[in-house]
Amino acid sequence: MADDVVPFDLAGCLVRVRERDQQAARQLVEHLYPMVIRIVRAHLPRRVAEEDLSQEIFLKMFSRLAQYQGAVPFPHWVSRIAVTTCIDHLRAQKRRPEFRWADLSEQETDVLDAVLTNENDLAANDAMAAHELVHKLFAQLKPEDQLVLRLLDLEQKTIAEIAQITGWNQSLIKVRAFRARRKLRRLFQELRKKERS
């Protein structure tokens, strides 16, 4: 008969961590690491190592542990720290200068042309160019706008899930997503106008 896996005792582990139990602290990090690294990889700023950012998140978690009151599940509380840390790093980076049509690779211009002329069948080798183009357009958005579009459109999270992850209220999320999409559309159209002129 196979051994039953014992569920992780998060509450008990937190009590031991607060009593300065180093083994419990290691167990807590091991338990939360998959969630934290997933958030970091989804929102990783350029030129920042994912392990460095993960360590920074765990340091913040331990330093703020006394602030945790149990109003939300502990993993949600940690995910907010993770998201906020990623946003802070994105903000700290210098805004990339606006790019022009001439800055795009030949493949990226082909992809943009295909999208703008409603040619839905992009060649498979254009997928990477499309991915790069989306990243270039995304980089022009504010970190909060990037985050809400990634969570909503790329990760298919619900408004309620995003509220739990970020701590933002649902109305703010809807407004931010609407404005971010509008700005992305405007950037896309501006890029197209530059190509025509």
N, CA and C atoms as a LAMMPS dump frame, in Angstrom:
ITEM: TIMESTEP
0
ITEM: NUMBER OF ATOMS
591
ITEM: BOX BOUNDS ff ff ff
-5.0000000000000000e+02 5.0000000000000000e+02
-5.0000000000000000e+02 5.0000000000000000e+02
-5.0000000000000000e+02 5.0000000000000000e+02
ITEM: ATOMS id mol type element x y z
1 1 1 N 0.844 -1.183 0
2 1 2 C 0 0 0
3 1 3 C 0.891 1.25 0
4 2 1 N 0.589 2.192 -0.898
5 2 2 C 1.416 3.398 -1.034
6 2 3 C 1.224 4.305 0.169
7 3 1 N 2.306 4.987 0.541
8 3 2 C 2.237 5.936 1.65
9 3 3 C 1.392 7.13 1.245
10 4 1 N 0.514 7.552 2.16
11 4 2 C -0.273 8.755 1.912
12 4 3 C 0.619 9.968 2.14
13 5 1 N 0.494 10.947 1.262
14 5 2 C 1.27 12.177 1.403
15 5 3 C 0.604 13.035 2.472
16 6 1 N 1.386 13.429 3.465
17 6 2 C 0.852 14.249 4.545
18 6 3 C 0.779 15.692 4.065
19 7 1 N -0.4 16.34 4.177
20 7 2 C -0.486 17.73 3.729
21 7 3 C 0.413 18.634 4.567
22 8 1 N 0.912 19.676 3.945
23 8 2 C 1.805 20.61 4.615
24 8 3 C 1.036 21.387 5.691
25 9 1 N 1.564 21.401 6.905
26 9 2 C 0.93 22.105 8.027
27 9 3 C 1.438 23.546 8.04
28 10 1 N 0.791 24.391 7.241
29 10 2 C 1.232 25.782 7.096
30 10 3 C 1.113 26.543 8.414
31 11 1 N -0.014 26.392 9.093
32 11 2 C -0.225 27.118 10.358
33 11 3 C 0.833 26.729 11.385
34 12 1 N 1.091 25.427 11.52
35 12 2 C 2.095 24.952 12.466
36 12 3 C 3.489 25.427 12.091
37 13 1 N 3.763 25.429 10.79
38 13 2 C 5.074 25.878 10.307
39 13 3 C 5.27 27.366 10.623
40 14 1 N 4.229 28.166 10.439
41 14 2 C 4.325 29.603 10.732
42 14 3 C 4.597 29.86 12.209
43 15 1 N 3.956 29.06 13.078
44 15 2 C 4.197 29.197 14.524
45 15 3 C 5.674 28.938 14.816
46 16 1 N 6.218 27.867 14.222
47 16 2 C 7.623 27.527 14.461
48 16 3 C 8.57 28.573 13.874
49 17 1 N 8.212 29.133 12.698
50 17 2 C 9.044 30.179 12.088
51 17 3 C 9.087 31.395 13.012
52 18 1 N 7.943 31.748 13.59
53 18 2 C 7.898 32.901 14.5
54 18 3 C 8.704 32.65 15.777
55 19 1 N 8.93 31.37 16.068
56 19 2 C 9.772 31.009 17.223
57 19 3 C 11.237 30.863 16.809
58 20 1 N 11.555 31.324 15.611
59 20 2 C 12.926 31.336 15.072
60 20 3 C 13.477 29.942 14.766
61 21 1 N 12.606 29.017 14.383
62 21 2 C 13.009 27.665 14.005
63 21 3 C 13.518 27.704 12.557
64 22 1 N 14.827 27.5 12.382
65 22 2 C 15.447 27.6 11.05
66 22 3 C 14.956 26.509 10.097
67 23 1 N 14.731 25.311 10.631
68 23 2 C 14.249 24.227 9.776
69 23 3 C 12.842 24.546 9.259
70 24 1 N 12.008 25.112 10.124
71 24 2 C 10.655 25.498 9.704
72 24 3 C 10.724 26.589 8.638
73 25 1 N 11.669 27.52 8.78
74 25 2 C 11.832 28.59 7.78
75 25 3 C 12.196 27.989 6.424
76 26 1 N 13.101 27.005 6.429
77 26 2 C 13.477 26.337 5.17
78 26 3 C 12.277 25.605 4.562
79 27 1 N 11.494 24.937 5.415
80 27 2 C 10.312 24.21 4.929
81 27 3 C 9.282 25.173 4.322
82 28 1 N 9.133 26.334 4.958
83 28 2 C 8.187 27.332 4.454
84 28 3 C 8.617 27.825 3.069
85 29 1 N 9.907 28.108 2.909
86 29 2 C 10.423 28.555 1.609
87 29 3 C 10.212 27.461 0.564
88 30 1 N 10.523 26.211 0.906
89 30 2 C 10.34 25.097 -0.036
90 30 3 C 8.879 24.967 -0.449
91 31 1 N 7.975 25.158 0.516
92 31 2 C 6.535 25.041 0.234
93 31 3 C 6.055 26.152 -0.705
94 32 1 N 6.542 27.379 -0.491
95 32 2 C 6.067 28.531 -1.256
96 32 3 C 6.848 28.782 -2.542
97 33 1 N 8.024 28.176 -2.674
98 33 2 C 8.898 28.446 -3.815
99 33 3 C 8.211 28.259 -5.18
100 34 1 N 7.478 27.154 -5.413
101 34 2 C 6.855 27.007 -6.75
102 34 3 C 5.932 28.171 -7.108
103 35 1 N 5.152 28.656 -6.147
104 35 2 C 4.248 29.778 -6.409
105 35 3 C 5.046 31.059 -6.68
106 36 1 N 6.048 31.325 -5.846
107 36 2 C 6.838 32.55 -5.979
108 36 3 C 7.599 32.56 -7.304
109 37 1 N 8.226 31.461 -7.672
110 37 2 C 9.011 31.435 -8.912
111 37 3 C 8.099 31.581 -10.129
112 38 1 N 6.867 31.073 -10.041
113 38 2 C 5.896 31.231 -11.132
114 38 3 C 5.566 32.725 -11.321
115 39 1 N 5.345 33.434 -10.224
116 39 2 C 5.048 34.871 -10.285
117 39 3 C 6.246 35.628 -10.835
118 40 1 N 7.432 35.301 -10.339
119 40 2 C 8.657 35.975 -10.786
120 40 3 C 8.858 35.772 -12.283
121 41 1 N 8.701 34.557 -12.762
122 41 2 C 8.918 34.275 -14.186
123 41 3 C 7.89 34.993 -15.057
124 42 1 N 6.677 35.15 -14.543
125 42 2 C 5.63 35.825 -15.308
126 42 3 C 5.85 37.33 -15.389
127 43 1 N 6.554 37.894 -14.404
128 43 2 C 6.698 39.355 -14.33
129 43 3 C 8.148 39.795 -14.203
130 44 1 N 9.07 38.959 -14.644
131 44 2 C 10.493 39.236 -14.429
132 44 3 C 10.959 40.432 -15.245
133 45 1 N 11.476 41.454 -14.561
134 45 2 C 12.038 42.589 -15.298
135 45 3 C 13.304 42.149 -16.036
136 46 1 N 13.622 42.85 -17.1
137 46 2 C 14.841 42.537 -17.854
138 46 3 C 16.058 42.789 -16.977
139 47 1 N 17.079 42.015 -17.197
140 47 2 C 18.369 42.132 -16.502
141 47 3 C 18.288 41.848 -15.003
142 48 1 N 17.243 41.178 -14.543
143 48 2 C 17.154 40.794 -13.132
144 48 3 C 17.099 39.271 -13.085
145 49 1 N 17.978 38.648 -12.299
146 49 2 C 18.015 37.188 -12.195
147 49 3 C 16.83 36.711 -11.37
148 50 1 N 16.152 35.664 -11.842
149 50 2 C 14.942 35.198 -11.146
150 50 3 C 15.24 34.707 -9.736
151 51 1 N 16.402 34.079 -9.533
152 51 2 C 16.745 33.597 -8.19
153 51 3 C 16.996 34.762 -7.231
154 52 1 N 17.628 35.822 -7.73
155 52 2 C 17.865 37.005 -6.892
156 52 3 C 16.537 37.632 -6.47
157 53 1 N 15.626 37.738 -7.423
158 53 2 C 14.326 38.337 -7.129
159 53 3 C 13.534 37.458 -6.16
160 54 1 N 13.604 36.146 -6.335
161 54 2 C 12.913 35.215 -5.42
162 54 3 C 13.459 35.364 -4.001
163 55 1 N 14.779 35.443 -3.878
164 55 2 C 15.387 35.61 -2.55
165 55 3 C 14.939 36.917 -1.905
166 56 1 N 14.869 37.972 -2.707
167 56 2 C 14.416 39.262 -2.182
168 56 3 C 12.974 39.161 -1.668
169 57 1 N 12.131 38.437 -2.396
170 57 2 C 10.736 38.254 -1.981
171 57 3 C 10.671 37.511 -0.655
172 58 1 N 11.455 36.438 -0.519
173 58 2 C 11.437 35.677 0.736
174 58 3 C 12.004 36.493 1.897
175 59 1 N 13.015 37.305 1.632
176 59 2 C 13.542 38.181 2.689
177 59 3 C 12.466 39.153 3.164
178 60 1 N 11.727 39.733 2.209
179 60 2 C 10.636 40.644 2.579
180 60 3 C 9.558 39.896 3.366
181 61 1 N 9.252 38.672 2.941
182 61 2 C 8.237 37.881 3.64
183 61 3 C 8.633 37.684 5.1
184 62 1 N 9.883 37.259 5.334
185 62 2 C 10.325 37.019 6.706
186 62 3 C 10.396 38.314 7.516
187 63 1 N 10.841 39.393 6.891
188 63 2 C 10.967 40.656 7.627
189 63 3 C 9.61 41.26 7.973
190 64 1 N 8.559 40.895 7.216
191 64 2 C 7.223 41.452 7.457
192 64 3 C 6.275 40.448 8.116
193 65 1 N 6.797 39.328 8.528
194 65 2 C 5.949 38.264 9.079
195 65 3 C 5.088 38.738 10.247
196 66 1 N 5.602 39.636 11.05
197 66 2 C 4.836 40.153 12.192
198 66 3 C 3.61 40.94 11.72
199 67 1 N 3.634 41.435 10.488
200 67 2 C 2.503 42.206 9.948
201 67 3 C 1.358 41.308 9.472
202 68 1 N 1.658 40.022 9.247
203 68 2 C 0.613 39.12 8.736
204 68 3 C -0.408 38.852 9.828
205 69 1 N -1.659 39.253 9.572
206 69 2 C -2.734 39.13 10.558
207 69 3 C -3.7 37.977 10.267
208 70 1 N -3.546 37.319 9.136
209 70 2 C -4.413 36.194 8.81
210 70 3 C -5.72 36.583 8.136
211 71 1 N -5.864 37.843 7.693
212 71 2 C -7.095 38.292 7.027
213 71 3 C -7.273 37.605 5.667
214 72 1 N -6.17 37.279 5.023
215 72 2 C -6.195 36.538 3.752
216 72 3 C -5.312 35.304 3.929
217 73 1 N -5.514 34.267 3.108
218 73 2 C -4.632 33.097 3.222
219 73 3 C -3.167 33.512 3.044
220 74 1 N -2.281 32.852 3.781
221 74 2 C -0.865 33.212 3.766
222 74 3 C -0.259 33.206 2.355
223 75 1 N -0.555 32.188 1.517
224 75 2 C 0.01 32.218 0.155
225 75 3 C -0.42 33.461 -0.634
226 76 1 N -1.669 33.94 -0.434
227 76 2 C -2.116 35.16 -1.129
228 76 3 C -1.326 36.367 -0.646
229 77 1 N -1.062 36.402 0.654
230 77 2 C -0.283 37.496 1.236
231 77 3 C 1.127 37.517 0.636
232 78 1 N 1.73 36.337 0.527
233 78 2 C 3.079 36.234 -0.062
234 78 3 C 3.041 36.589 -1.544
235 79 1 N 1.981 36.182 -2.263
236 79 2 C 1.901 36.503 -3.697
237 79 3 C 1.812 38.006 -3.908
238 80 1 N 1.157 38.729 -2.992
239 80 2 C 1.108 40.196 -3.101
240 80 3 C 2.505 40.795 -2.931
241 81 1 N 3.263 40.252 -1.985
242 81 2 C 4.644 40.717 -1.796
243 81 3 C 5.437 40.464 -3.084
244 82 1 N 5.241 39.286 -3.679
245 82 2 C 5.971 38.925 -4.904
246 82 3 C 5.623 39.868 -6.05
247 83 1 N 4.334 40.096 -6.25
248 83 2 C 3.889 40.974 -7.342
249 83 3 C 4.4 42.395 -7.129
250 84 1 N 4.273 42.9 -5.907
251 84 2 C 4.727 44.257 -5.595
252 84 3 C 6.239 44.4 -5.814
253 85 1 N 6.988 43.381 -5.424
254 85 2 C 8.44 43.411 -5.613
255 85 3 C 8.789 43.461 -7.095
256 86 1 N 8.096 42.662 -7.899
257 86 2 C 8.339 42.677 -9.354
258 86 3 C 8 44.053 -9.937
259 87 1 N 6.866 44.628 -9.525
260 87 2 C 6.464 45.949 -10.022
261 87 3 C 7.504 47 -9.638
262 88 1 N 7.985 46.927 -8.399
263 88 2 C 9.003 47.881 -7.947
264 88 3 C 10.259 47.805 -8.818
265 89 1 N 10.667 46.592 -9.188
266 89 2 C 11.839 46.431 -10.048
267 89 3 C 11.577 46.972 -11.447
268 90 1 N 10.369 46.734 -11.96
269 90 2 C 10.026 47.255 -13.282
270 90 3 C 10.052 48.785 -13.28
271 91 1 N 9.525 49.381 -12.204
272 91 2 C 9.514 50.841 -12.088
273 91 3 C 10.927 51.404 -12.019
274 92 1 N 11.794 50.682 -11.323
275 92 2 C 13.16 51.172 -11.117
276 92 3 C 13.963 51.206 -12.421
277 93 1 N 13.564 50.363 -13.355
278 93 2 C 14.288 50.348 -14.629
279 93 3 C 13.924 51.586 -15.432
280 94 1 N 14.885 52.081 -16.148
281 94 2 C 14.607 53.24 -17.006
282 94 3 C 13.613 52.826 -18.073
283 95 1 N 12.691 53.731 -18.36
284 95 2 C 11.748 53.463 -19.451
285 95 3 C 12.519 53.334 -20.76
286 96 1 N 12.128 52.341 -21.488
287 96 2 C 12.788 52.169 -22.789
288 96 3 C 12.383 53.315 -23.702
289 97 1 N 13.304 53.824 -24.512
290 97 2 C 12.915 54.887 -25.435
291 97 3 C 11.904 54.354 -26.444
292 98 1 N 11.067 55.241 -26.913
293 98 2 C 10.061 54.846 -27.903
294 98 3 C 10.773 54.291 -29.138
295 99 1 N 10.271 53.179 -29.655
296 99 2 C 10.923 52.627 -30.832
297 99 3 C 10.121 52.969 -32.07
298 100 1 N 10.776 52.882 -33.219
299 100 2 C 10.15 53.234 -34.477
300 100 3 C 10.056 51.998 -35.365
301 101 1 N 9.327 52.147 -36.438
302 101 2 C 9.189 51.052 -37.399
303 101 3 C 10.568 50.582 -37.853
304 102 1 N 11.484 51.518 -38.041
305 102 2 C 12.83 51.181 -38.504
306 102 3 C 13.582 50.311 -37.497
307 103 1 N 13.151 50.337 -36.224
308 103 2 C 13.816 49.535 -35.197
309 103 3 C 13.396 48.067 -35.238
310 104 1 N 12.35 47.766 -35.981
311 104 2 C 11.852 46.395 -36.037
312 104 3 C 12.663 45.574 -37.039
313 105 1 N 12.748 44.273 -36.741
314 105 2 C 13.428 43.381 -37.678
315 105 3 C 12.518 43.161 -38.891
316 106 1 N 13.072 42.598 -39.95
317 106 2 C 12.275 42.345 -41.154
318 106 3 C 11.115 41.402 -40.843
319 107 1 N 11.403 40.38 -40.028
320 107 2 C 10.34 39.438 -39.659
321 107 3 C 9.237 40.132 -38.863
322 108 1 N 9.623 41.014 -37.944
323 108 2 C 8.632 41.728 -37.134
324 108 3 C 7.76 42.64 -37.997
325 109 1 N 8.365 43.289 -39.005
326 109 2 C 7.561 44.143 -39.885
327 109 3 C 6.595 43.296 -40.707
328 110 1 N 7.034 42.105 -41.138
329 110 2 C 6.138 41.197 -41.873
330 110 3 C 4.957 40.78 -41.007
331 111 1 N 5.239 40.473 -39.736
332 111 2 C 4.176 40.066 -38.812
333 111 3 C 3.205 41.213 -38.615
334 112 1 N 3.738 42.41 -38.388
335 112 2 C 2.888 43.58 -38.168
336 112 3 C 2.048 43.858 -39.403
337 113 1 N 2.649 43.766 -40.578
338 113 2 C 1.887 43.943 -41.817
339 113 3 C 0.756 42.928 -41.923
340 114 1 N 1.061 41.666 -41.599
341 114 2 C 0.043 40.607 -41.684
342 114 3 C -1.108 40.871 -40.718
343 115 1 N -0.771 41.298 -39.512
344 115 2 C -1.81 41.587 -38.519
345 115 3 C -2.667 42.763 -38.975
346 116 1 N -2.023 43.806 -39.473
347 116 2 C -2.748 45.022 -39.861
348 116 3 C -3.581 44.83 -41.117
349 117 1 N -3.217 43.859 -41.948
350 117 2 C -4 43.604 -43.156
351 117 3 C -4.925 42.401 -42.974
352 118 1 N -5.091 41.98 -41.696
353 118 2 C -5.991 40.878 -41.334
354 118 3 C -5.65 39.556 -42.005
355 119 1 N -4.382 39.323 -42.251
356 119 2 C -3.961 38.014 -42.738
357 119 3 C -3.717 37.151 -41.509
358 120 1 N -4.663 36.281 -41.229
359 120 2 C -4.613 35.513 -39.979
360 120 3 C -3.613 34.365 -39.993
361 121 1 N -3.253 33.908 -41.175
362 121 2 C -2.376 32.745 -41.243
363 121 3 C -0.909 33.169 -41.294
364 122 1 N -0.335 33.366 -40.111
365 122 2 C 1.092 33.69 -40.039
366 122 3 C 1.892 32.404 -40.13
367 123 1 N 3 32.465 -40.801
368 123 2 C 3.873 31.288 -40.89
369 123 3 C 4.374 30.945 -39.485
370 124 1 N 4.644 29.663 -39.272
371 124 2 C 5.094 29.207 -37.951
372 124 3 C 6.383 29.915 -37.527
373 125 1 N 7.276 30.179 -38.494
374 125 2 C 8.546 30.825 -38.138
375 125 3 C 8.358 32.303 -37.788
376 126 1 N 7.151 32.84 -38.026
377 126 2 C 6.863 34.223 -37.64
378 126 3 C 6.394 34.322 -36.189
379 127 1 N 6.162 33.191 -35.551
380 127 2 C 5.672 33.209 -34.167
381 127 3 C 6.662 33.902 -33.242
382 128 1 N 7.951 33.647 -33.436
383 128 2 C 8.959 34.281 -32.583
384 128 3 C 8.994 35.785 -32.827
385 129 1 N 8.877 36.187 -34.08
386 129 2 C 8.854 37.616 -34.398
387 129 3 C 7.631 38.282 -33.776
388 130 1 N 6.497 37.606 -33.807
389 130 2 C 5.28 38.148 -33.18
390 130 3 C 5.475 38.286 -31.673
391 131 1 N 6.106 37.281 -31.085
392 131 2 C 6.381 37.304 -29.642
393 131 3 C 7.263 38.5 -29.286
394 132 1 N 8.315 38.731 -30.064
395 132 2 C 9.229 39.858 -29.827
396 132 3 C 8.506 41.19 -29.997
397 133 1 N 7.646 41.267 -31.009
398 133 2 C 6.902 42.497 -31.267
399 133 3 C 5.974 42.829 -30.094
400 134 1 N 5.29 41.812 -29.593
401 134 2 C 4.414 42.017 -28.438
402 134 3 C 5.227 42.518 -27.252
403 135 1 N 6.405 41.942 -27.029
404 135 2 C 7.265 42.379 -25.924
405 135 3 C 7.685 43.838 -26.09
406 136 1 N 8 44.226 -27.315
407 136 2 C 8.408 45.615 -27.557
408 136 3 C 7.25 46.574 -27.283
409 137 1 N 6.055 46.209 -27.706
410 137 2 C 4.892 47.06 -27.437
411 137 3 C 4.564 47.074 -25.947
412 138 1 N 4.609 45.899 -25.314
413 138 2 C 4.333 45.784 -23.875
414 138 3 C 5.285 46.649 -23.058
415 139 1 N 6.551 46.707 -23.474
416 139 2 C 7.567 47.445 -22.727
417 139 3 C 7.263 48.934 -22.669
418 140 1 N 6.384 49.4 -23.558
419 140 2 C 6.011 50.813 -23.561
420 140 3 C 4.932 51.129 -22.522
421 141 1 N 4.318 50.093 -21.945
422 141 2 C 3.26 50.289 -20.942
423 141 3 C 3.853 50.432 -19.553
424 142 1 N 3.078 51.045 -18.648
425 142 2 C 3.484 51.133 -17.239
426 142 3 C 3.519 49.728 -16.653
427 143 1 N 4.361 49.477 -15.643
428 143 2 C 4.449 48.137 -15.045
429 143 3 C 3.096 47.583 -14.589
430 144 1 N 2.255 48.438 -13.985
431 144 2 C 0.944 47.973 -13.516
432 144 3 C 0.061 47.542 -14.685
433 145 1 N 0.162 48.276 -15.813
434 145 2 C -0.63 47.93 -16.993
435 145 3 C -0.134 46.625 -17.608
436 146 1 N 1.192 46.458 -17.649
437 146 2 C 1.752 45.191 -18.142
438 146 3 C 1.236 44.034 -17.306
439 147 1 N 1.265 44.228 -15.988
440 147 2 C 0.862 43.173 -15.068
441 147 3 C -0.596 42.767 -15.272
442 148 1 N -1.486 43.749 -15.345
443 148 2 C -2.909 43.418 -15.452
444 148 3 C -3.209 42.714 -16.776
445 149 1 N -2.562 43.12 -17.863
446 149 2 C -2.794 42.446 -19.142
447 149 3 C -2.202 41.045 -19.161
448 150 1 N -1.027 40.872 -18.541
449 150 2 C -0.441 39.526 -18.47
450 150 3 C -1.366 38.585 -17.713
451 151 1 N -1.824 39.036 -16.542
452 151 2 C -2.676 38.176 -15.712
453 151 3 C -4.005 37.881 -16.393
454 152 1 N -4.617 38.907 -16.977
455 152 2 C -5.952 38.766 -17.55
456 152 3 C -5.936 38.059 -18.891
457 153 1 N -5.085 38.519 -19.796
458 153 2 C -5.124 38.018 -21.174
459 153 3 C -4.184 36.85 -21.44
460 154 1 N -2.985 36.884 -20.837
461 154 2 C -2.023 35.819 -21.123
462 154 3 C -2.196 34.634 -20.179
463 155 1 N -2.42 34.916 -18.884
464 155 2 C -2.56 33.829 -17.912
465 155 3 C -4.016 33.442 -17.68
466 156 1 N -4.951 34.177 -18.305
467 156 2 C -6.383 33.87 -18.229
468 156 3 C -6.914 33.836 -16.789
469 157 1 N -6.42 34.735 -15.933
470 157 2 C -6.909 34.816 -14.56
471 157 3 C -8.226 35.587 -14.558
472 158 1 N -9.077 35.292 -13.586
473 158 2 C -10.33 36.036 -13.443
474 158 3 C -10.032 37.347 -12.721
475 159 1 N -10.994 38.273 -12.789
476 159 2 C -10.848 39.556 -12.086
477 159 3 C -10.674 39.296 -10.588
478 160 1 N -11.438 38.35 -10.046
479 160 2 C -11.357 38.026 -8.612
480 160 3 C -9.968 37.483 -8.259
481 161 1 N -9.424 36.616 -9.103
482 161 2 C -8.085 36.071 -8.847
483 161 3 C -7.033 37.171 -8.879
484 162 1 N -7.171 38.097 -9.829
485 162 2 C -6.209 39.199 -9.925
486 162 3 C -6.307 40.085 -8.686
487 163 1 N -7.525 40.3 -8.202
488 163 2 C -7.711 41.095 -6.982
489 163 3 C -6.991 40.445 -5.81
490 164 1 N -7.065 39.113 -5.714
491 164 2 C -6.382 38.399 -4.626
492 164 3 C -4.866 38.51 -4.765
493 165 1 N -4.372 38.39 -5.98
494 165 2 C -2.928 38.41 -6.211
495 165 3 C -2.343 39.8 -5.953
496 166 1 N -3.047 40.83 -6.435
497 166 2 C -2.49 42.185 -6.399
498 166 3 C -2.943 43.016 -5.206
499 167 1 N -4.106 42.691 -4.65
500 167 2 C -4.667 43.519 -3.589
501 167 3 C -5.461 44.707 -4.132
502 168 1 N -5.598 44.821 -5.462
503 168 2 C -6.369 45.905 -6.073
504 168 3 C -7.849 45.542 -6.037
505 169 1 N -8.73 46.558 -5.992
506 169 2 C -10.153 46.221 -6.049
507 169 3 C -10.547 45.918 -7.491
508 170 1 N -11.679 45.217 -7.647
509 170 2 C -12.065 44.705 -8.963
510 170 3 C -12.369 45.815 -9.964
511 171 1 N -12.961 46.916 -9.493
512 171 2 C -13.25 48.034 -10.405
513 171 3 C -11.96 48.616 -10.969
514 172 1 N -10.958 48.78 -10.107
515 172 2 C -9.658 49.306 -10.547
516 172 3 C -9.043 48.392 -11.605
517 173 1 N -9.151 47.09 -11.399
518 173 2 C -8.58 46.123 -12.351
519 173 3 C -9.245 46.275 -13.715
520 174 1 N -10.591 46.391 -13.727
521 174 2 C -11.317 46.523 -15.002
522 174 3 C -10.931 47.816 -15.721
523 175 1 N -10.857 48.912 -14.978
524 175 2 C -10.492 50.204 -15.577
525 175 3 C -9.059 50.158 -16.094
526 176 1 N -8.154 49.607 -15.275
527 176 2 C -6.745 49.529 -15.672
528 176 3 C -6.58 48.667 -16.925
529 177 1 N -7.294 47.539 -17.004
530 177 2 C -7.206 46.659 -18.18
531 177 3 C -7.729 47.376 -19.419
532 178 1 N -8.858 48.086 -19.275
533 178 2 C -9.444 48.821 -20.396
534 178 3 C -8.46 49.868 -20.915
535 179 1 N -7.886 50.655 -19.996
536 179 2 C -6.948 51.713 -20.386
537 179 3 C -5.663 51.134 -20.981
538 180 1 N -5.187 50.024 -20.421
539 180 2 C -3.955 49.403 -20.922
540 180 3 C -4.155 48.883 -22.343
541 181 1 N -5.308 48.259 -22.596
542 181 2 C -5.592 47.754 -23.949
543 181 3 C -5.688 48.911 -24.942
544 182 1 N -6.34 49.995 -24.495
545 182 2 C -6.483 51.164 -25.363
546 182 3 C -5.106 51.76 -25.688
547 183 1 N -4.246 51.835 -24.679
548 183 2 C -2.9 52.378 -24.896
549 183 3 C -2.096 51.47 -25.833
550 184 1 N -2.221 50.152 -25.655
551 184 2 C -1.523 49.199 -26.518
552 184 3 C -1.986 49.362 -27.969
553 185 1 N -3.307 49.515 -28.141
554 185 2 C -3.862 49.724 -29.481
555 185 3 C -3.31 51.02 -30.099
556 186 1 N -3.232 52.08 -29.28
557 186 2 C -2.72 53.361 -29.754
558 186 3 C -1.246 53.252 -30.162
559 187 1 N -0.453 52.557 -29.347
560 187 2 C 0.967 52.358 -29.671
561 187 3 C 1.115 51.608 -30.997
562 188 1 N 0.259 50.598 -31.16
563 188 2 C 0.271 49.788 -32.366
564 188 3 C -0.056 50.654 -33.579
565 189 1 N -1.097 51.509 -33.454
566 189 2 C -1.509 52.376 -34.557
567 189 3 C -0.444 53.431 -34.857
568 190 1 N 0.186 53.977 -33.802
569 190 2 C 1.25 54.97 -34.007
570 190 3 C 2.419 54.359 -34.767
571 191 1 N 2.735 53.12 -34.415
572 191 2 C 3.818 52.422 -35.094
573 191 3 C 3.485 52.254 -36.577
574 192 1 N 2.237 51.921 -36.858
575 192 2 C 1.792 51.738 -38.241
576 192 3 C 1.852 53.062 -39.018
577 193 1 N 1.435 54.167 -38.361
578 193 2 C 1.465 55.482 -39.019
579 193 3 C 2.907 55.869 -39.376
580 194 1 N 3.837 55.578 -38.465
581 194 2 C 5.243 55.904 -38.713
582 194 3 C 5.745 55.139 -39.939
583 195 1 N 5.271 53.89 -40.069
584 195 2 C 5.703 53.074 -41.213
585 195 3 C 5.18 53.668 -42.514
586 196 1 N 3.972 54.247 -42.494
587 196 2 C 3.373 54.792 -43.723
588 196 3 C 3.998 56.126 -44.104
589 197 1 N 4.504 56.864 -43.119
590 197 2 C 5.024 58.212 -43.439
591 197 3 C 6.443 58.167 -43.965
